[in-house]
Amino acid sequence: MKSTLIKNAQLVNEGSTITSDVLIIDGRIAQIGQNITAEADETIDATGLHLLPGIIDDQVHFREPGLTHKATIGSEARAAVAGGVTSFMEMPNTVPNAVTQELLEDKYNIAAETSLANYSFFMGATNDNLSEVLLTNPNTVCGIKIFMGSSTGNMLVDNVETLEQIFSKAKLPIAVHCEDEQIIRDNMALYEEKYGDDIPVKCHPEIRNEAACFKSSFMAVKLAEKHNTRLHILHISTEEELKLFRNDIPLEQKRITAELCVHHMWFDKEDYDTLGAQIKCNPAIKEARHKKTLLQGLLDNKLDIIATDHAPHTWEEKQGTYKKAPSGVPLVQHSLQMMLEFVREGKLTLEKVVEKMCHAPAILFNVRERGYIREGYWADLVLVGLNKPYTVSKDNIHYQCNWSPFENHTFHSTITHTFVSGHLAFANGAFDESRRGERLLFDR
C-alpha cells in the first residue's frame, strides 16, 4: 500500500482542533505533527479543510442477502464512504435472518468481497436460538441484536424466559430495538377503526407512540440492571426515555448506553406533510418537542453516540398507503453533513460531533485501533470542507434505491476525501475500489 502525507489540515480529535500534518504508511497513521518532511507516494494539501476520524455507524441495514432489490452491502458501503463513514455495524434482519453462526459468517464473506468500508455484523436473537447466540465470538463480532419490538421483519423476541437467558449469559454487548408490541397493536386497531385503510402517514407517531418506546426501554434497562448486562438501546426517540440513562460516570464505565439517530434530531411530525412515507421509520419521528430534549440529552451525555439506522427501500415501495409503505430511511451518505449543519447553527461543536460519531462508538463497542487519530491506529480519516456547499441530487446519491429525503437540499459542507484503513477510497466525488475494507476487531 502506498504512503500518503496530508498537509496543513485542521485536525479535530479528542476534544481539540489543531493545525497538523498526518503521514499514512501501510494503512496506519505513522506520524502526526506539524511540518512533517517525510517522503510519501502522494501528498494532499488540506489547507482550508478539516480532518476527522472516520465515522463509525453502529446501526445500518444494508439488505444483503435476500433483499438486494433494495440495496447491497457493496452499494451502501460506497454511499457510506462517500459520506465519511469508514466503518459500519449491520443488522441481522436480512433474508435469511442472520440467526446462526453459518448465516452470520455468510454476510462477512460477502462484505470481504464487496465492501469499500470496514464492517461488522450483529448476531440476531430469536425466541429459540439461544445456543447459537452464545457461540458468538466477542472478538470478531460487534454484538447481539434483539428486536424487543418487531419493527420490520420477523425477529420479535417476546419470550420473557428467553430474554432472561440472553441478558444473563451474553458475553457481547446486546443492542435492542425497544417498542412495546402490544401498545402498537392496540393503537393500530383504533386507527384502523377510525380510518380503515386510509390512515394518514402523520398518524405514525401516534400509533408507535411515546408510551410504546418507554415501556420497552424500561423493561430492557431493568433486565440489564438485574443481570449486569452490557446493554445498548438503539435509536432513542423520546424525551421520556432520557430519564432511564446516566451521565454521572464516564462512558467507559457505563453498562447501559443509548444511541441517538440523525433523523430524530433533524425531522419532526410536521415534516410528514411534505415528505410523507419517505420519513416513515421505527421508532417514529415524533413531535418537535423531542428534538430539543434529545439534543440536550446528547450534550448532557445521557445519549452516548450518533448513528443513522440507515434503512433503504425502493421508491416504489415507499409510494404505498400508510400500512403498505415500509419503515426505514436511507441516511448513511448524509449523516455527517447533517451534523455539520448543527455545528454551523451553533447547536453542536465540531469536537462534540467527533466525540459522538467516532470516539464514543469505538469506546462503546471496544473497537480495536479505530475511532481516533492516533499514531499506530488504522488510518480511517475524513477530510471535509465546512464552507463548500453541496446540493443533493439524483446524480450524487449513491444508495442503490437512488432517492433521499434530502434530494435538492443544499448542505453547507462537502466530504472531499475518505480514507479507509489507509486506502483513499473516495476523493472529490470518485471512488477507488482497488481495495476493500477490513473486518472490525474488538478488544474484549
Protein Blocks (a to p, Z undefined) as FASTA:
>chain_A
ZZdddehiacdeehiacddddddeehiafbgcehiabdcfbdcdfehiacddddddfbdc
ehighilmmbcfklmmmmmmmnopabdcddfkbcdddfbfklmmmmmmmmmmmmmbdcdd
dddddfklmmmmmmpcfklcgbdcddfbfkjajfbcfbfklmmmmmmmpcbdcddddddf
klmmmmmmmmmmmnommccfklmmmmmgfklmmmmmmmmmmmmmmnopacddehifbfkl
mmmpcckbcfklpcbdcdddfklmmpcfklmmmnmmmlgccdddddfklmmmmmmmmmno
mafbdcekpacddfklmmpcfklmccdddfklmmmmmmmmmmmnopacfklmmmmmmmmm
mmmnopghihiacehiacddddddfklccdddfklccbfnlpafkgoiacfbdcfbdcee
hiafbgghiacfkbccddddddZZ
